[in-house]
Amino acid sequence: MLRFVIKRLILAIPTLWAVLTTVFVLVRVVPGDPTIAILGDQASEGARAELRDKLGLSKPILAQYVDFMSQILTGDLGRSLSTNRPIADDVLAVLPYTIELTLAALVVGTVLGVPLGVLAAKNRNGFADWFARIFSLAGVSFPAFVSGILLLLVFAVELRWFPVISTANAADPVERLRALVLPALNLGLLMVAYVTRVTRSGMLKALSEDYVRTARAKGLPYRTVVWRHAFRNVLVPIVTVVGLYLGVLIGNAVLTEIVFNRPGIGKLIVTALNQRDYSLLQGLMVVSAFAIVLANILTDLTYGLVDPRVKTQ
């Protein structure tokens, strides 16, 4: 197992390098002069040149790349142009709220999606199957901001079960949990749709295999056959879709945090865009890239736990 973990970590190094290089290139190939975007059209050439030196844009592109990589390797994301605070401090202040929301949505998507997919496969073409298929289709059809607004209108405005404004930093753990329910449900329901479809498809294939029929012929209870025999062989595709959907959750968290007025990486990205803070935006892109690569690494490691055959590859 240790060898498998080390191998996956080593393979992640070129992926991180490629992602960071892509972030560096994207920030610099955007059309227009960033100094004009920050200072405005009326700024003098001297002021623009001073800002260009401050951003390091006057250096050769190779020197900029070396400085960028050196800062990332030392954990230095630079300073915000609008507040002059270290970007790492701004990120660390809101990162726990985004992690909290993402993990809660992951739990909702898995806890609801897996049983619903298994139930649909066990009752193929029955009521439960049709319900699961319609529910999953609706889940992938609704954008995150639309479903978020609907949840707010029904459960916060009309029923008043949850707060309209998400007090994510509330001292009372009960209030913090109440503020987390709707945003997590909004993100989680989108994930439920994908997990349900993958689980249903995998279970339908597994239930038609010879080893399942053999287990049934030996007199094993159907529940045992489903969960101990068939379901174990569907874990790999389920882990795959959950791991891949972590990146989608990070992206959808931007819209969810805005709709529910939660602090987090998403709101910080919007703030950076509104204030034309390119340094902060670049730092946030780096953090998001690291988060997605880390999610993929954890997915690979989980493969080794659910399927021992993966460790030998």
Salt bridges, closest charged atoms under 4 A:
ASP33 OD2 - ARG48 NH2 3.32
ASP33 OD2 - ARG52 NH2 2.85
GLU45 OE1 - ARG48 NH1 3.47
ASP67 OD2 - LYS59 NZ 2.79
ASP90 OD1 - ARG85 NE 2.97
GLU100 OE2 - ARG176 NE 3.14
GLU100 OE1 - ARG262 NH2 3.19
ASP129 OD2 - ARG133 NH1 3.52
ASP129 OD1 - ARG200 NE 2.59
GLU175 OE1 - ARG178 NH1 3.09
ASP210 OD1 - ARG213 NH2 2.25
ASP307 OD1 - ARG309 NE 2.99
